Structures are given as structure tokens and as C-alpha cells.
Amino acid sequence: MVALVLAVLALPVRADVVFLKNGNRMEGVVEKETADEVVIDLGPGTTSLPRRSVSRVDITASGADCA
């Protein structure tokens, strides 16, 4: 059981950041980007943001993508 917990904790985690024009930011996994919206999975749920409210999106590569 302890080995399973340690294995899960060792998995690489991707954390993208969506910066909003109002100064706030959201961290999660960006699932979709279009000209009209950015969809981000925040863990407990998914949020769709109008692109006009987003100043920038930083996509972070996971450990698997970097290998």
C-alpha cells in the first residue's frame, strides 16, 4: 500500500497557468484553446473562460513530455 502511494506521488504533474486580464490567475490543465475560449481543468471541475478575458496562457510540459 505504501509503495502505491509513493508511486502515485512520484508521477509528473502538469500545471498550466492562465493569466486573466483582471490580474487573477488559474492553475490547472488547459484542455482546449480556441480563438473564443480557454478551457481549463482545475481538479474539482472544468471552467471555460472567454478568450477576451485571458491575457496569456503558460503551458508547462509534464515530465513525460520532457523526456
C-alpha positions as CSV (number, residue, x, y, z in Angstrom):
1,M,0.0,0.0,0.0
2,V,2.8,2.4,0.9
3,A,4.5,1.6,-2.4
4,L,1.4,2.5,-4.3
5,V,1.1,5.9,-2.6
6,L,4.7,6.7,-3.3
7,A,4.3,5.7,-6.9
8,V,1.4,8.0,-7.3
9,L,3.2,10.9,-5.6
10,A,6.2,10.4,-8.0
11,L,4.1,10.8,-11.1
12,P,4.9,14.0,-13.0
13,V,2.2,16.7,-12.8
14,R,1.4,19.2,-15.4
15,A,0.3,22.6,-14.1
16,D,-0.6,25.2,-16.7
17,V,-1.3,28.8,-15.7
18,V,-4.0,31.0,-17.3
19,F,-3.4,34.7,-16.6
20,L,-6.6,36.8,-16.6
21,K,-6.7,40.5,-17.7
22,N,-8.2,41.4,-14.2
23,G,-4.9,40.3,-12.6
24,N,-6.1,36.9,-11.3
25,R,-4.6,33.6,-12.5
26,M,-5.9,30.0,-12.6
27,E,-3.7,26.9,-12.3
28,G,-4.7,23.6,-13.8
29,V,-4.5,21.7,-17.0
30,V,-5.6,23.5,-20.2
31,E,-7.8,21.1,-22.1
32,K,-8.6,23.4,-25.1
33,E,-7.6,26.7,-26.5
34,T,-9.6,28.4,-29.4
35,A,-9.9,31.9,-30.7
36,D,-13.1,32.2,-28.5
37,E,-12.3,30.4,-25.3
38,V,-9.8,28.6,-23.0
39,V,-11.0,25.5,-21.2
40,I,-9.0,24.6,-18.0
41,D,-9.4,21.6,-15.7
42,L,-9.0,22.9,-12.2
43,G,-9.2,19.5,-10.5
44,P,-12.7,19.5,-9.0
45,G,-14.2,20.7,-12.3
46,T,-13.6,22.3,-15.7
47,T,-14.0,26.0,-16.4
48,S,-14.5,27.7,-19.8
49,L,-13.1,31.3,-19.9
50,P,-13.9,33.8,-22.7
51,R,-10.6,34.4,-24.6
52,R,-11.3,38.2,-24.3
53,S,-10.7,37.9,-20.5
54,V,-7.4,36.0,-20.9
55,S,-4.1,37.9,-21.1
56,R,-1.9,34.9,-21.6
57,V,-1.6,31.1,-21.1
58,D,1.6,29.3,-20.0
59,I,1.6,25.7,-20.9
60,T,4.0,23.6,-18.8
61,A,5.4,20.4,-20.2
62,S,5.0,17.3,-18.0
63,G,7.9,15.1,-17.1
64,A,6.9,12.6,-19.7
65,D,6.9,15.4,-22.4
66,C,10.4,16.5,-21.3
67,A,12.0,13.0,-21.5
